[in-house]
Amino acid sequence: MLKAIAVAYLLLIFGDFLSTFFYHVPEHIFGSLHLTTHHSRKKSFRHYAILTFNLQVLLDGILGALPYFLLGVWLWAFSPMGVICGLLFGQFHVWWRHIVSLGWQTPQAVTFLCKLLFITTPEQHWVHHQKTNLGFGDIFTFFDQPAKIWMAWLRLLRINWRYYTEKHISG
């Protein structure tokens, strides 16, 4: 039982890290798939993220979940039950963190427990929908500050790349 809990925890921590730093933040800087399907002002969040089976929304979800699945394959040998529990908790958390748009308010006791465990609440995740440069840990809040630093570095990289390509390729 302890082994399954450890594997589930490892899957969630490292999955959130990889998803945040290798998909989510770079997608905010270089991509458009995540921004158009997850942060679009044109649609109600409830409609496109919860009630529809739009292929772009599904692709964005699969790309965000890919690190969890890859880690799950690797961790399977240690504890299949831990991998299954970790993936189920991760999927539950995806649904849970998006229910603010349905009028949900997290009870204070749950908010307190989440704060102790550094788990993102629906209200914290909603801040990310309102201000897309904040709140980057999908599951764990302690990834937000390093993600801000990573985002700033990637923005500089994008600016320098544009400058370099305009100067050397166009000129």
DRENGU-304637 format. One record per residue (C-alpha): chain; x, y, z negated. Coordinates in pm, 1 decimal. Example, Ala and Ser with C-alpha at 12.3 -4.5 7.8 and 13.67 -1.06 7.14 Angstrom:
! residues 2
<lumlum><chain>A</chain><xx>1230.0</xx><yy>-450.0</yy><zz>-780.0</zz></lumlum>
<lumlum><chain>A</chain><xx>1367.0</xx><yy>-106.0</yy><zz>-714.0</zz></lumlum>
//
This chain:
! residues 171
<lumlum><chain>A</chain><xx>0.0</xx><yy>0.0</yy><zz>0.0</zz></lumlum>
<lumlum><chain>A</chain><xx>281.9</xx><yy>241.7</yy><zz>-90.9</zz></lumlum>
<lumlum><chain>A</chain><xx>455.3</xx><yy>160.6</yy><zz>238.1</zz></lumlum>
<lumlum><chain>A</chain><xx>138.6</xx><yy>245.3</yy><zz>434.5</zz></lumlum>
<lumlum><chain>A</chain><xx>104.8</xx><yy>578.9</yy><zz>253.3</zz></lumlum>
<lumlum><chain>A</chain><xx>471.1</xx><yy>662.8</yy><zz>322.5</zz></lumlum>
<lumlum><chain>A</chain><xx>436.2</xx><yy>575.5</yy><zz>692.3</zz></lumlum>
<lumlum><chain>A</chain><xx>114.4</xx><yy>779.2</yy><zz>724.8</zz></lumlum>
<lumlum><chain>A</chain><xx>284.3</xx><yy>1076.1</yy><zz>557.0</zz></lumlum>
<lumlum><chain>A</chain><xx>593.1</xx><yy>1047.1</yy><zz>780.6</zz></lumlum>
<lumlum><chain>A</chain><xx>373.2</xx><yy>1024.1</yy><zz>1089.4</zz></lumlum>
<lumlum><chain>A</chain><xx>183.1</xx><yy>1338.0</yy><zz>991.8</zz></lumlum>
<lumlum><chain>A</chain><xx>489.0</xx><yy>1543.7</yy><zz>886.8</zz></lumlum>
<lumlum><chain>A</chain><xx>706.7</xx><yy>1458.3</yy><zz>1185.8</zz></lumlum>
<lumlum><chain>A</chain><xx>413.6</xx><yy>1455.6</yy><zz>1427.5</zz></lumlum>
<lumlum><chain>A</chain><xx>312.5</xx><yy>1805.7</yy><zz>1316.9</zz></lumlum>
<lumlum><chain>A</chain><xx>675.4</xx><yy>1921.1</yy><zz>1344.3</zz></lumlum>
<lumlum><chain>A</chain><xx>722.3</xx><yy>1782.2</yy><zz>1696.0</zz></lumlum>
<lumlum><chain>A</chain><xx>381.2</xx><yy>1896.3</yy><zz>1817.1</zz></lumlum>
<lumlum><chain>A</chain><xx>431.9</xx><yy>2245.7</yy><zz>1674.8</zz></lumlum>
<lumlum><chain>A</chain><xx>787.0</xx><yy>2307.1</yy><zz>1795.9</zz></lumlum>
<lumlum><chain>A</chain><xx>791.9</xx><yy>2112.8</yy><zz>2123.8</zz></lumlum>
<lumlum><chain>A</chain><xx>437.6</xx><yy>2169.4</yy><zz>2249.6</zz></lumlum>
<lumlum><chain>A</chain><xx>225.0</xx><yy>2422.9</yy><zz>2063.7</zz></lumlum>
<lumlum><chain>A</chain><xx>467.1</xx><yy>2716.2</yy><zz>2026.5</zz></lumlum>
<lumlum><chain>A</chain><xx>630.5</xx><yy>2672.6</yy><zz>2371.8</zz></lumlum>
<lumlum><chain>A</chain><xx>284.2</xx><yy>2651.8</yy><zz>2526.7</zz></lumlum>
<lumlum><chain>A</chain><xx>199.9</xx><yy>2990.3</yy><zz>2369.5</zz></lumlum>
<lumlum><chain>A</chain><xx>510.6</xx><yy>3142.1</yy><zz>2531.1</zz></lumlum>
<lumlum><chain>A</chain><xx>553.8</xx><yy>2965.6</yy><zz>2864.6</zz></lumlum>
<lumlum><chain>A</chain><xx>226.1</xx><yy>2791.4</yy><zz>2935.8</zz></lumlum>
<lumlum><chain>A</chain><xx>-135.6</xx><yy>2867.1</yy><zz>2992.6</zz></lumlum>
<lumlum><chain>A</chain><xx>-316.2</xx><yy>2534.8</yy><zz>2940.1</zz></lumlum>
<lumlum><chain>A</chain><xx>-336.7</xx><yy>2567.0</yy><zz>2560.3</zz></lumlum>
<lumlum><chain>A</chain><xx>-420.4</xx><yy>2936.9</yy><zz>2569.6</zz></lumlum>
<lumlum><chain>A</chain><xx>-701.1</xx><yy>2902.1</yy><zz>2823.6</zz></lumlum>
<lumlum><chain>A</chain><xx>-856.4</xx><yy>2594.7</yy><zz>2663.1</zz></lumlum>
<lumlum><chain>A</chain><xx>-802.0</xx><yy>2672.5</yy><zz>2296.0</zz></lumlum>
<lumlum><chain>A</chain><xx>-787.8</xx><yy>3050.5</yy><zz>2263.8</zz></lumlum>
<lumlum><chain>A</chain><xx>-1009.3</xx><yy>3176.2</yy><zz>2546.7</zz></lumlum>
<lumlum><chain>A</chain><xx>-1227.7</xx><yy>3473.6</yy><zz>2461.0</zz></lumlum>
<lumlum><chain>A</chain><xx>-1465.5</xx><yy>3386.6</yy><zz>2744.7</zz></lumlum>
<lumlum><chain>A</chain><xx>-1618.8</xx><yy>3083.0</yy><zz>2577.2</zz></lumlum>
<lumlum><chain>A</chain><xx>-1758.3</xx><yy>3010.4</yy><zz>2238.1</zz></lumlum>
<lumlum><chain>A</chain><xx>-1507.4</xx><yy>2795.7</yy><zz>2052.5</zz></lumlum>
<lumlum><chain>A</chain><xx>-1782.4</xx><yy>2560.2</yy><zz>1944.9</zz></lumlum>
<lumlum><chain>A</chain><xx>-1879.0</xx><yy>2498.2</yy><zz>2305.6</zz></lumlum>
<lumlum><chain>A</chain><xx>-1544.8</xx><yy>2421.7</yy><zz>2463.8</zz></lumlum>
<lumlum><chain>A</chain><xx>-1362.1</xx><yy>2256.5</yy><zz>2178.8</zz></lumlum>
<lumlum><chain>A</chain><xx>-1631.7</xx><yy>2047.8</yy><zz>2014.7</zz></lumlum>
<lumlum><chain>A</chain><xx>-1923.2</xx><yy>1988.3</yy><zz>2249.4</zz></lumlum>
<lumlum><chain>A</chain><xx>-1762.8</xx><yy>1949.8</yy><zz>2592.5</zz></lumlum>
<lumlum><chain>A</chain><xx>-1547.2</xx><yy>1688.5</yy><zz>2763.1</zz></lumlum>
<lumlum><chain>A</chain><xx>-1361.7</xx><yy>1933.8</yy><zz>2987.8</zz></lumlum>
<lumlum><chain>A</chain><xx>-1052.6</xx><yy>1763.0</yy><zz>3135.4</zz></lumlum>
<lumlum><chain>A</chain><xx>-825.5</xx><yy>2060.9</yy><zz>3057.5</zz></lumlum>
<lumlum><chain>A</chain><xx>-936.5</xx><yy>2057.5</yy><zz>2694.4</zz></lumlum>
<lumlum><chain>A</chain><xx>-873.9</xx><yy>1683.0</yy><zz>2678.7</zz></lumlum>
<lumlum><chain>A</chain><xx>-529.2</xx><yy>1722.7</yy><zz>2841.5</zz></lumlum>
<lumlum><chain>A</chain><xx>-434.9</xx><yy>1994.0</yy><zz>2590.8</zz></lumlum>
<lumlum><chain>A</chain><xx>-545.7</xx><yy>1766.8</yy><zz>2306.7</zz></lumlum>
<lumlum><chain>A</chain><xx>-353.9</xx><yy>1469.5</yy><zz>2444.5</zz></lumlum>
<lumlum><chain>A</chain><xx>-35.2</xx><yy>1675.1</yy><zz>2488.7</zz></lumlum>
<lumlum><chain>A</chain><xx>-67.2</xx><yy>1807.8</yy><zz>2133.2</zz></lumlum>
<lumlum><chain>A</chain><xx>-125.6</xx><yy>1455.1</yy><zz>1998.9</zz></lumlum>
<lumlum><chain>A</chain><xx>144.3</xx><yy>1285.0</yy><zz>2208.1</zz></lumlum>
<lumlum><chain>A</chain><xx>417.0</xx><yy>1322.5</yy><zz>1941.2</zz></lumlum>
<lumlum><chain>A</chain><xx>190.8</xx><yy>1151.0</yy><zz>1687.1</zz></lumlum>
<lumlum><chain>A</chain><xx>127.9</xx><yy>859.7</yy><zz>1922.9</zz></lumlum>
<lumlum><chain>A</chain><xx>496.7</xx><yy>822.0</yy><zz>2009.8</zz></lumlum>
<lumlum><chain>A</chain><xx>590.3</xx><yy>825.2</yy><zz>1641.4</zz></lumlum>
<lumlum><chain>A</chain><xx>310.7</xx><yy>577.6</yy><zz>1579.3</zz></lumlum>
<lumlum><chain>A</chain><xx>465.3</xx><yy>334.4</yy><zz>1827.0</zz></lumlum>
<lumlum><chain>A</chain><xx>800.6</xx><yy>365.3</yy><zz>1650.0</zz></lumlum>
<lumlum><chain>A</chain><xx>653.7</xx><yy>343.3</yy><zz>1296.5</zz></lumlum>
<lumlum><chain>A</chain><xx>421.3</xx><yy>51.2</yy><zz>1381.2</zz></lumlum>
<lumlum><chain>A</chain><xx>688.3</xx><yy>-201.3</yy><zz>1285.6</zz></lumlum>
<lumlum><chain>A</chain><xx>704.9</xx><yy>-55.7</yy><zz>934.1</zz></lumlum>
<lumlum><chain>A</chain><xx>331.5</xx><yy>-39.9</yy><zz>866.0</zz></lumlum>
<lumlum><chain>A</chain><xx>51.3</xx><yy>-74.6</yy><zz>1120.4</zz></lumlum>
<lumlum><chain>A</chain><xx>-198.4</xx><yy>26.9</yy><zz>851.4</zz></lumlum>
<lumlum><chain>A</chain><xx>4.9</xx><yy>341.2</yy><zz>776.1</zz></lumlum>
<lumlum><chain>A</chain><xx>8.7</xx><yy>436.5</yy><zz>1144.2</zz></lumlum>
<lumlum><chain>A</chain><xx>-367.0</xx><yy>380.6</yy><zz>1177.8</zz></lumlum>
<lumlum><chain>A</chain><xx>-439.6</xx><yy>579.8</yy><zz>860.9</zz></lumlum>
<lumlum><chain>A</chain><xx>-206.2</xx><yy>861.4</yy><zz>969.4</zz></lumlum>
<lumlum><chain>A</chain><xx>-366.3</xx><yy>885.9</yy><zz>1313.1</zz></lumlum>
<lumlum><chain>A</chain><xx>-716.5</xx><yy>876.1</yy><zz>1164.1</zz></lumlum>
<lumlum><chain>A</chain><xx>-630.8</xx><yy>1147.7</yy><zz>910.7</zz></lumlum>
<lumlum><chain>A</chain><xx>-473.6</xx><yy>1355.7</yy><zz>1189.8</zz></lumlum>
<lumlum><chain>A</chain><xx>-787.4</xx><yy>1326.9</yy><zz>1404.0</zz></lumlum>
<lumlum><chain>A</chain><xx>-1010.6</xx><yy>1402.9</yy><zz>1105.7</zz></lumlum>
<lumlum><chain>A</chain><xx>-800.1</xx><yy>1711.8</yy><zz>1037.8</zz></lumlum>
<lumlum><chain>A</chain><xx>-839.2</xx><yy>1828.7</yy><zz>1401.1</zz></lumlum>
<lumlum><chain>A</chain><xx>-1216.7</xx><yy>1813.4</yy><zz>1365.6</zz></lumlum>
<lumlum><chain>A</chain><xx>-1216.7</xx><yy>1958.8</yy><zz>1014.1</zz></lumlum>
<lumlum><chain>A</chain><xx>-993.8</xx><yy>2257.7</yy><zz>1089.4</zz></lumlum>
<lumlum><chain>A</chain><xx>-1224.9</xx><yy>2362.0</yy><zz>1374.1</zz></lumlum>
<lumlum><chain>A</chain><xx>-1557.3</xx><yy>2363.4</yy><zz>1187.0</zz></lumlum>
<lumlum><chain>A</chain><xx>-1535.1</xx><yy>2725.5</yy><zz>1069.6</zz></lumlum>
<lumlum><chain>A</chain><xx>-1704.8</xx><yy>2823.3</yy><zz>1395.6</zz></lumlum>
<lumlum><chain>A</chain><xx>-2004.1</xx><yy>2616.7</yy><zz>1280.6</zz></lumlum>
<lumlum><chain>A</chain><xx>-2037.6</xx><yy>2823.0</yy><zz>962.0</zz></lumlum>
<lumlum><chain>A</chain><xx>-1836.2</xx><yy>2594.2</yy><zz>733.8</zz></lumlum>
<lumlum><chain>A</chain><xx>-1670.0</xx><yy>2737.5</yy><zz>425.2</zz></lumlum>
<lumlum><chain>A</chain><xx>-1420.3</xx><yy>2516.6</yy><zz>244.1</zz></lumlum>
<lumlum><chain>A</chain><xx>-1507.9</xx><yy>2465.5</yy><zz>-124.9</zz></lumlum>
<lumlum><chain>A</chain><xx>-1266.5</xx><yy>2638.8</yy><zz>-362.1</zz></lumlum>
<lumlum><chain>A</chain><xx>-1150.1</xx><yy>2311.7</yy><zz>-520.9</zz></lumlum>
<lumlum><chain>A</chain><xx>-1059.8</xx><yy>2170.0</yy><zz>-177.7</zz></lumlum>
<lumlum><chain>A</chain><xx>-886.3</xx><yy>2495.7</yy><zz>-82.5</zz></lumlum>
<lumlum><chain>A</chain><xx>-682.7</xx><yy>2479.6</yy><zz>-404.7</zz></lumlum>
<lumlum><chain>A</chain><xx>-584.0</xx><yy>2117.2</yy><zz>-339.9</zz></lumlum>
<lumlum><chain>A</chain><xx>-488.6</xx><yy>2198.0</yy><zz>19.6</zz></lumlum>
<lumlum><chain>A</chain><xx>-275.4</xx><yy>2488.1</yy><zz>-99.5</zz></lumlum>
<lumlum><chain>A</chain><xx>-92.3</xx><yy>2256.3</yy><zz>-341.0</zz></lumlum>
<lumlum><chain>A</chain><xx>-31.9</xx><yy>2002.4</yy><zz>-61.3</zz></lumlum>
<lumlum><chain>A</chain><xx>47.5</xx><yy>2268.1</yy><zz>205.4</zz></lumlum>
<lumlum><chain>A</chain><xx>-242.6</xx><yy>2146.6</yy><zz>419.9</zz></lumlum>
<lumlum><chain>A</chain><xx>-401.9</xx><yy>2389.6</yy><zz>665.1</zz></lumlum>
<lumlum><chain>A</chain><xx>-764.6</xx><yy>2468.0</yy><zz>585.7</zz></lumlum>
<lumlum><chain>A</chain><xx>-1023.5</xx><yy>2556.0</yy><zz>851.6</zz></lumlum>
<lumlum><chain>A</chain><xx>-1010.0</xx><yy>2919.2</yy><zz>739.2</zz></lumlum>
<lumlum><chain>A</chain><xx>-631.5</xx><yy>2931.1</yy><zz>781.2</zz></lumlum>
<lumlum><chain>A</chain><xx>-655.0</xx><yy>2771.3</yy><zz>1123.3</zz></lumlum>
<lumlum><chain>A</chain><xx>-922.4</xx><yy>3021.3</yy><zz>1225.1</zz></lumlum>
<lumlum><chain>A</chain><xx>-667.7</xx><yy>3299.3</yy><zz>1159.7</zz></lumlum>
<lumlum><chain>A</chain><xx>-457.1</xx><yy>3136.4</yy><zz>1433.6</zz></lumlum>
<lumlum><chain>A</chain><xx>-750.9</xx><yy>3163.6</yy><zz>1672.8</zz></lumlum>
<lumlum><chain>A</chain><xx>-784.6</xx><yy>3531.4</yy><zz>1591.6</zz></lumlum>
<lumlum><chain>A</chain><xx>-411.6</xx><yy>3614.3</yy><zz>1585.8</zz></lumlum>
<lumlum><chain>A</chain><xx>-231.2</xx><yy>3364.9</yy><zz>1807.7</zz></lumlum>
<lumlum><chain>A</chain><xx>112.4</xx><yy>3447.5</yy><zz>1666.2</zz></lumlum>
<lumlum><chain>A</chain><xx>18.0</xx><yy>3327.4</yy><zz>1315.8</zz></lumlum>
<lumlum><chain>A</chain><xx>-64.2</xx><yy>2990.7</yy><zz>1159.7</zz></lumlum>
<lumlum><chain>A</chain><xx>127.8</xx><yy>2740.5</yy><zz>1369.6</zz></lumlum>
<lumlum><chain>A</chain><xx>139.2</xx><yy>2429.1</yy><zz>1154.5</zz></lumlum>
<lumlum><chain>A</chain><xx>-164.2</xx><yy>2236.2</yy><zz>1267.7</zz></lumlum>
<lumlum><chain>A</chain><xx>-170.5</xx><yy>2017.3</yy><zz>959.9</zz></lumlum>
<lumlum><chain>A</chain><xx>97.1</xx><yy>2164.9</yy><zz>731.0</zz></lumlum>
<lumlum><chain>A</chain><xx>124.1</xx><yy>2535.3</yy><zz>648.6</zz></lumlum>
<lumlum><chain>A</chain><xx>497.8</xx><yy>2525.0</yy><zz>576.5</zz></lumlum>
<lumlum><chain>A</chain><xx>567.4</xx><yy>2509.3</yy><zz>951.1</zz></lumlum>
<lumlum><chain>A</chain><xx>421.7</xx><yy>2858.0</yy><zz>1006.8</zz></lumlum>
<lumlum><chain>A</chain><xx>729.8</xx><yy>3063.9</yy><zz>912.7</zz></lumlum>
<lumlum><chain>A</chain><xx>982.9</xx><yy>2853.6</yy><zz>1109.2</zz></lumlum>
<lumlum><chain>A</chain><xx>737.9</xx><yy>2854.1</yy><zz>1403.2</zz></lumlum>
<lumlum><chain>A</chain><xx>731.7</xx><yy>3235.3</yy><zz>1399.6</zz></lumlum>
<lumlum><chain>A</chain><xx>1111.6</xx><yy>3237.6</yy><zz>1423.5</zz></lumlum>
<lumlum><chain>A</chain><xx>1102.5</xx><yy>2976.9</yy><zz>1702.8</zz></lumlum>
<lumlum><chain>A</chain><xx>837.6</xx><yy>3182.8</yy><zz>1884.3</zz></lumlum>
<lumlum><chain>A</chain><xx>1051.0</xx><yy>3499.2</yy><zz>1864.4</zz></lumlum>
<lumlum><chain>A</chain><xx>1352.3</xx><yy>3309.6</yy><zz>1998.0</zz></lumlum>
<lumlum><chain>A</chain><xx>1150.5</xx><yy>3161.3</yy><zz>2284.3</zz></lumlum>
<lumlum><chain>A</chain><xx>1012.5</xx><yy>3506.2</yy><zz>2372.2</zz></lumlum>
<lumlum><chain>A</chain><xx>1368.5</xx><yy>3639.7</yy><zz>2395.3</zz></lumlum>
<lumlum><chain>A</chain><xx>1461.3</xx><yy>3341.0</yy><zz>2609.2</zz></lumlum>
<lumlum><chain>A</chain><xx>1168.4</xx><yy>3410.7</yy><zz>2841.7</zz></lumlum>
<lumlum><chain>A</chain><xx>1259.2</xx><yy>3781.9</yy><zz>2869.1</zz></lumlum>
<lumlum><chain>A</chain><xx>1624.6</xx><yy>3702.7</yy><zz>2937.8</zz></lumlum>
<lumlum><chain>A</chain><xx>1528.1</xx><yy>3438.6</yy><zz>3193.4</zz></lumlum>
<lumlum><chain>A</chain><xx>1301.9</xx><yy>3684.6</yy><zz>3377.2</zz></lumlum>
<lumlum><chain>A</chain><xx>1573.6</xx><yy>3949.2</yy><zz>3372.6</zz></lumlum>
<lumlum><chain>A</chain><xx>1833.0</xx><yy>3701.0</yy><zz>3498.0</zz></lumlum>
<lumlum><chain>A</chain><xx>1613.0</xx><yy>3564.6</yy><zz>3776.8</zz></lumlum>
<lumlum><chain>A</chain><xx>1506.0</xx><yy>3912.0</yy><zz>3891.0</zz></lumlum>
<lumlum><chain>A</chain><xx>1864.9</xx><yy>4038.0</yy><zz>3894.5</zz></lumlum>
<lumlum><chain>A</chain><xx>2036.2</xx><yy>3734.7</yy><zz>4046.4</zz></lumlum>
<lumlum><chain>A</chain><xx>1771.4</xx><yy>3578.9</yy><zz>4265.8</zz></lumlum>
<lumlum><chain>A</chain><xx>1590.4</xx><yy>3887.8</yy><zz>4397.1</zz></lumlum>
<lumlum><chain>A</chain><xx>1892.2</xx><yy>4116.2</yy><zz>4417.4</zz></lumlum>
//
